């Protein structure tokens, strides 16, 4: 006798994606309270608001591991709340944004210094008479310049309410202006870097920092970095990766081929794996990107601190919007090679982050081949070490700025010397 099983309906991508993001935000908060006491967490949250946040500020050091994770959870839930309020469709791009916000809330973003940017983007949408949901990317990604809000709020001789008003207006103005800048900057690199707002934010930070210095001001970058691998942090990442992978396989019907089909994409922006391959395959790929990132850090003897964990979470997020092991491993390999021929070692803070964030150049590897991906990683490792200081440490997506410059130069050169890619647009 043949037993007929009802065909399971396709998973509702949006519902699953929203639930996953909320679970991610709550897991960050639970992780925080598992690592520290409520009193210490509150003290840490206060310290984050009152610190400069100039690149590179490790929240594990400024507060504590527990406080940093709670801060990341709060920023994540605020970001989710914004997307729900303005009815943003939950696609791969949305997942990338949410995980990026949570990641960078471990080293530079907090619930206070991100809000002014939302106001500026809201004003832009109102003036252009467009729905706010059209500019969700701008609202969340523009917070790359959050250190400027902190700087305006904390420095100066004026009373605090006036400084707070200046910080709010400054952040709102940046949120407003960065939208057209990002739209134009995208056309320069043609989608061959996934961190477009990092490139646009770097250009804006460069101009702001240059103006400040031209008027006699001084800006100094900083390096607050915790060494070592806290066991609870490692366990959290392993459990997160495992949960994403197993849940993704479940929604794929336990069919690994559904995931492997993602490898056919070059990753060139805009790429959305949720839209093209479904939420299940996307979640498996997110887990795979977490595995690649975590294994690399463990193999080189790196650190699991605020910035590195933030980079891993960002890579996990972009596993739904352009990154997969096939197009990212060559870039990571390029940075690894660079760390053996340049002055910094592969465990240097800048080189650890360059390997993880350099995966923004995955589209070059995916479109033109692994050899170009390796070259992109080599160039990225060199450029990223030089661009932080001119930007004054104001651009949290410093690797995104470097990746945009590398993509701009490399794609032009590839199309100029290769007959095969000469007509690529």
N, C-alpha and C positions, 0 to 999 in steps of 0.2 A: 504494500500500500504506500502510495506516494503522499508525503506530507507537504502541503503548500504553505509557505510562510508569506505573510503579507510583506509587500515591498515597503521598506522604511522610507518615509518622505525625506527629501533632501534637507539637510540642516538649515535652519534659519541663520544665515551668516551674521546678520546684524545683532540679533538677540544673543547669540553665543559670544560674539566679539565684545558686546557691552558687559555681559556677565564676567567674561575673562578679565576685562580691564578693572572692574570693580573688585573682583577677587584679588587681583594684583595689588591694587592700592591698599586693601585691607590687610593683605599679607605683609606688606611693608610695615604697617603700624603694629601688627601683632609681633613681628620680628623685633621691632624697637622695644616694646614693653617686655619681651622675653630677655632682652639684653641688659636692661637698666631699670632703675626705679622711676616712678612718676616724677618725683622731685628733681632728679638729675635730668630727666628728659625736658621738663619745663625750663630748667636753667639753660640747657643746651639750645632750646628753641629761641630763648631770649638772646643768647649769644650770636646765633645766626643772623638775627635781625640787626644786631648792633655791630656786626663785623663788616669789613670793607667788601669782601667777596671778589676782590681782584684776582684774576687768574694767577696762581693756582691755589685755591683755598680748600683744604681737605676738611670736611665737616666732621670726620671721625676725630680730628685733633681739636678743632674749635669747641666742639661739644663732647659727644661720645658716640659710640657706635649706635647705641639705642636711640639717642636723640636724632641722629642723622637719618635713621630709617623712619622714624615717626615723621620728621620733616618731609622726607620723600613721599611718604604715604599721604600726607596732607596736600602737598602740591599735586600729586596724582589725582586725588579725589576732587580738588578744585578744578583741575583741567577736565576731568570727566563731567563735572557739574556744568562747566561752560559748554561742552559739546552737547549735552542734553538740553540745556536751556535754549540754545540757538538751533537745535535740531540738526546737528551735523550727522550725515550718513556714516555709519561705522564700516569703513573700508580698511584696506591695508595701510593706507596713509594715516588714518586715524590711530590705528594701533601703534604705528611708528612714533607718532606724536606723543601718545600717552606714556609709552615706555621711555622715550627720551626725556620727557618732563620729570618722571620719577628718577631717572638716572642722574640728571644734572642737579636735582635737589639734594644730592649727596655732596655737591661741591660748587655752590654758587647761587642757587635759586632757593627762595623761601616764599611763604605766602604773602609777604609784604612787598618784596621788590619785583614781583611778576604782575601784580594787578594793574599798575598804570598803563602797561602796554595794551591790555584788553580795552581800556577806555579809548585809547588812540585808534585802535582798529575799529571799534564801534562807531566812532565819529566818522572815520573814512567810509564805512559802509552806509551810514546815514546820508552823507554828502553825495555819494555816488548813487544812492537809492538802490542799493543792492542788498540782498539778504545777508545777514551777518555770517550765516553758515558758509558763504562763499569764501570767507576770509579766516576760517578756523586755523589754517596753516600759519597765516600771518600772526594771529593772536597768540598762538603758543610758541612758534619758532622765534618770533621777534624778541622773546625774553632772553635770547642770547646776550643781550646788552643789559641784563639785570644789574650788573655791577655799577653801571652809571647811576641808576636810581639809588642804590645804596650809598654811593659817593656823594650825591647831592643831598641826601638825607642826613648824612653823618658829619660832613665837613662844613666849615664856615663859622663865622661869628654871629650870624643872625639867630634869632630865637627859633626853637625847634619847630613850632607850627609853620613858620615861613619856609624853613628848609624842607619840611615835609610837603608843603604845597609846591615848592620848586621841583622836588623830586617827582611828584605826581604829574606835573605839567611836562617835565622833561621826558619822562617815560612815555606819556601819551603822545607827545610830539614825535618821538622816535617810532612808536608803533604806527603812527599815521604815515610818516615819510618812508618807512622801510618797505611798504607794500609796492609802490611803483619802482623803487630801487631793485627789489627782488625780482619783479617781473622783467626788468631790463637785464639784470645780471644773468638770469636764466638763459637768455638768448646768446650770451657770450660763451658759455660752456656747453650749451645745447643738451643739457640733461646728463652730461657725463660725470657729474658729481651729484651724489644724493643729498648733500647738505647745502642746498641753494641759499638758505637763510644764513648759514655760516659764512658764505662768501659775501653776501650782501651786508651782513652785520660787520664783517671785517673791514669792508670798505668804509662803512659809516664810522666805525670805531677809529679807523686810521685818520679820518678827517677831524673827528672830535678831539682826539689826542694831540694831533698836530696843532690845532688851534689853541688848545690849552697851553702847550709848550711854547708856541709863538708869542703868547701873551705873558710869558714869564713863569708859568706854572710848571710844576714838576710832577711826573707820574712815574712810579716805580712798580714793576711787576714783583710778584712774590712767589715763594715756593713753600707751602705748608703741606707736608707730605708724611704720611705714616707708613712705616715699613712693616712688613710681616703679613702673615695670613691668619686672621682670627678664625678659629674653627667654626664658631656659629655662623659667620658670614659664608664660609665655604659650604656648610651644610644647607644654608638657605638657598644658595645658587643651585646646588645640585638638586634640591627638592623642586625648585621652580622649573628647572630645565626638564626634569623627569615628568612633572605634572603637565607641562606644555606638550611634551612628546607623546605621552600616553593618551591625553585627551584628544590630540590631533589625530592619532592613529584610530581612535574610536570613531571620530566623526568621518574618517576616511573609509570606514568599514574594514579596518585593519588591512588595508591594501597599500603596501609601501609604494607601488607604482604610481599612485596618485600623487605622492610627494616627489618622486623622482622626476616627474614631468615638469616641475618647477625649474629644473636645471636647464631647460631649453631657452629660458629667457635671458637676455643679455643683462637686464637690470637697469637699462637706461631709463631715467626719469622722464615722464611719470610711469612707473610700473607698479601694479597693484595685484599682488598674488591672491588676495581674498576675492577680488573680482574675476580673475582669470582661472584660478585653480581651486577656489573654495576655502572655507575657514579651516577645515581639517588639515589639508596639505600645508596651509600657511602656518598653523600652529606647530606642526612637525618641523617645518623649516626654521621657525623661531627657536625651537629647542636645539636644532642642529647648529644654528649660529651661536647659541649659548655654549654648546659643547666645544666648538672650534675656538671661541674666544677664551674660555676658561682653561682648556688644555694648553693653549699657547702660553698663558701666564704661568701656569704651573710648571711647564717644561723649561722655561727660561729662568725659573726661580724669582718671578716677579712678586708683586704685592697685591693684596686684596684690600684696598682702602677706598675712601669715598670716590676719588676720580676713576680708579680702575673698575670698580663695581659699576659706577655710572656708565662707563664705556661699554661694559659687557651688557648692561640692560639696554643701552642704545642699539647695540648690534642685534640683540634679541628682537627689539621692536622693528628694526628695518629688515628683519627676516620675513616680514609681511609686505615689504614695499621695496624690493630691489636687490637685497643681498641674499646670496646662498653660498654654500661652501665652494662650489665650482668657480664662482667669479671673485670670491674674496681671498681664498688661500693664496693665489699668486701675489696679490698685493701685500698680504702679511709676510710672505716669503721675501718680497723685495725689501721691506723694512728690516726684516731679520738680517738680510745680507748687508744692508747699509749699516747696521749696528756693529758690524765686524770690520768695516773699512772706514768708518767715521770715528770721530773722537768719542762721542757718547757710547756706552755699552748698551746691550739689549735690555739691561735692567735699569737703565737711567729712566727717571720718571717720564721725560719727554718721549723717549723711544717706546716705552710701554704703551703710552697713549697713542702714539703715532701708528703703531701696529693695529690697534683696535679701531680707532677712528679713521685711519687711512682707508678702511674698507668702503668709505664713501666713494672711492674711485673704482669700485667694483664694476660699474658699467664699461669702463675702458677695457678691463680684462674680459668681460663677457662679450663685448662687441668686436674687439680687435684681436683677441687671443691672449693666452696666459703669459707669453713673453712680454707683451706690452703691459700686462698687469704687474709683472715683476719690476719693470722699468718705472712704472707709476709709483710703486712702493718705494723704490730707491730715491726718486726725486722728491716724493712727499716727505720722507724722513729728513732730507736736507732743508727743504723749504720751511717746514713747520717749526724748526728750531730758530728760524730767523724772523718770523713774522709776529711773534707775541709782543715783543718789546715796542715796536712802532705803533701797535694798537693800544698800548698802555695797559694791557691786561683786561680791557673792558669787554672783549668779545669772548664769551665762554666757549663758543664753537670755533676756537682758534684753528683746530684741525680742518674744520669746514672751509675756513678762509684759504688755508694752504692748499687744500684739495681743489678748490675752485681755480686757483692760479695754475696748478699743475695740469688740470683738465684743459684749461684754456690753451696752454702752450702745447701740450702733447697732442691733442686732437688736431690742432692746426698743422703740426709737423707731420703727423701720420697721414693726413689727407694730402699734404703737400708732396710727400715722397713716395707714397704707395699708390700705384695705379688702381689697386683693388678697391681702396677706400676713398679715392679722390672725389667721387660723386656723392659720398655719404653726407647727409644733412643733419 
